[in-house]
C-alpha cells in the first residue's frame, strides 16, 4: 500500500511525532511511504524509507496528486497548517479534490491519520 505523507512547515513536528508513534504499523505492514521533499527528508532522518518527490511549493503536491489520479497512491496523510497562507494552494486543493474524486482516504490531522493507519 502506498501512503503519501505531507506536512506544512508548522506541522512537520506533528508529522514526525505521528510517524514515531505509529512506527510499528508503518514498518510491519506492506507500506511504501512517499512524501514531498522536506517532509520526506525529516522522515528519513527518523529511520523511515521514503520515496521523495519535489517540495510542495515546487510541485510535490501535484506529483502526489498525479499518483492518486493514477490509482498508485492509496492513502494521503496531509498535516495542513490552516493558519498560514500557502502560495501553492491550487496544488493543495487539487490533491484534496482528487482524493475525493478517486475515493482515496485523506487525513489532514493526527487524529484522523491515526484512525486510518490503524485500519490497515
N, C-alpha and C positions, 0 to 999 in steps of 0.2 A: 504494500500500500504506500503510495507516495503522498506525503504530507508536507505542505508548504508552511514555513514559519517566517513571519514578517513582524517587525516591531518598529514603531516610530521611535525616534531618539529618546523621548521622555518615557518610553515603555520598555526599553531594552533590558533594564534590570529586572523588571517583572517577568519578561520572557525567559531570562536566564534562570531565575528562581523557579519558574514553572517547569522548565526543562529538567533542572536538577531534581525537583520533587517527583517528576514522572519518568525519571531515567530508566527505571527497571522495565516499565511498559514499553518505552520507546526503543530500548535496546534489545529486549527479549522477543518482541513481535517482529514480523517481517515488515519493518517500516523503513522507507527510504525518505530521508529528510532533504528538502530543497529549501532555499532561502534567498532573499535578497542579500546583496553583498555584505553589508555591515552586520546584519543580524546573523548571517551565516558564519562570519569570522568570529563573532562572540561565541556562538555555539561550538565552533571547532576548538576554541581555547578551553572550553569546558569538557572536551573529550568526545563530542559528537561528530560523526561522519556526516558531512553536509555537502550537497552539490550547490554551489553558489552561482547566482546569476548577478546581473548588474545591481547596483544600489537603486533603491526605489526611485529617486528623482532622475536617474539616468536611464530608466526603462525597465527596471527589475520587476516592478508590479505588473507591467504589461507583458513581460516574458512569462511570468507565472500565470497570468490570465490566459495566455495562449495555451498553456498546458492544461488548464481547466477546460477550455473550449475543445481541446483535442481528446479529452477523456483520460488524460495521463495522470493528472493530479486529482486525488480523490478526497482531500480534506485541506482546508486552509485555516491556519491559526494566525490571525492578524490582529495583534495588540495595537490598536489605533489610539492616538492621543487626540481626544476630542477638543482639547483646549488650545491646540496650535493650528495655524494655517499651514497648508502644505501646497507648494507650487505644483506638485504632480497630482492634485486632487482628481483630475479627469481619469488618470490611470487607476487610482484607488476606486473610484466609482465604477469603472469598467470591470475591475476584478470582482467587486461585490455583486454587480449585476450578473456577470457570467456565472458566479456561484449559484445565484438564484435560477438562472435560465437552465443550467445543467444539473440542478439538484445536488450540488456539492456542499456538504456541511461546512459552515463558516462560523468560527468563533472570533469575537472581537474583544474578549476579555478573559481573564484567567478562569473564572467560574464556569463559563460555557466551555472553554477549552478542556477543562478537567473532565466534564461530563462526556465530551466527545472522545477524548483519548482513552478514558476508562471503558468505553463501549467497544473498543476494537479488540 
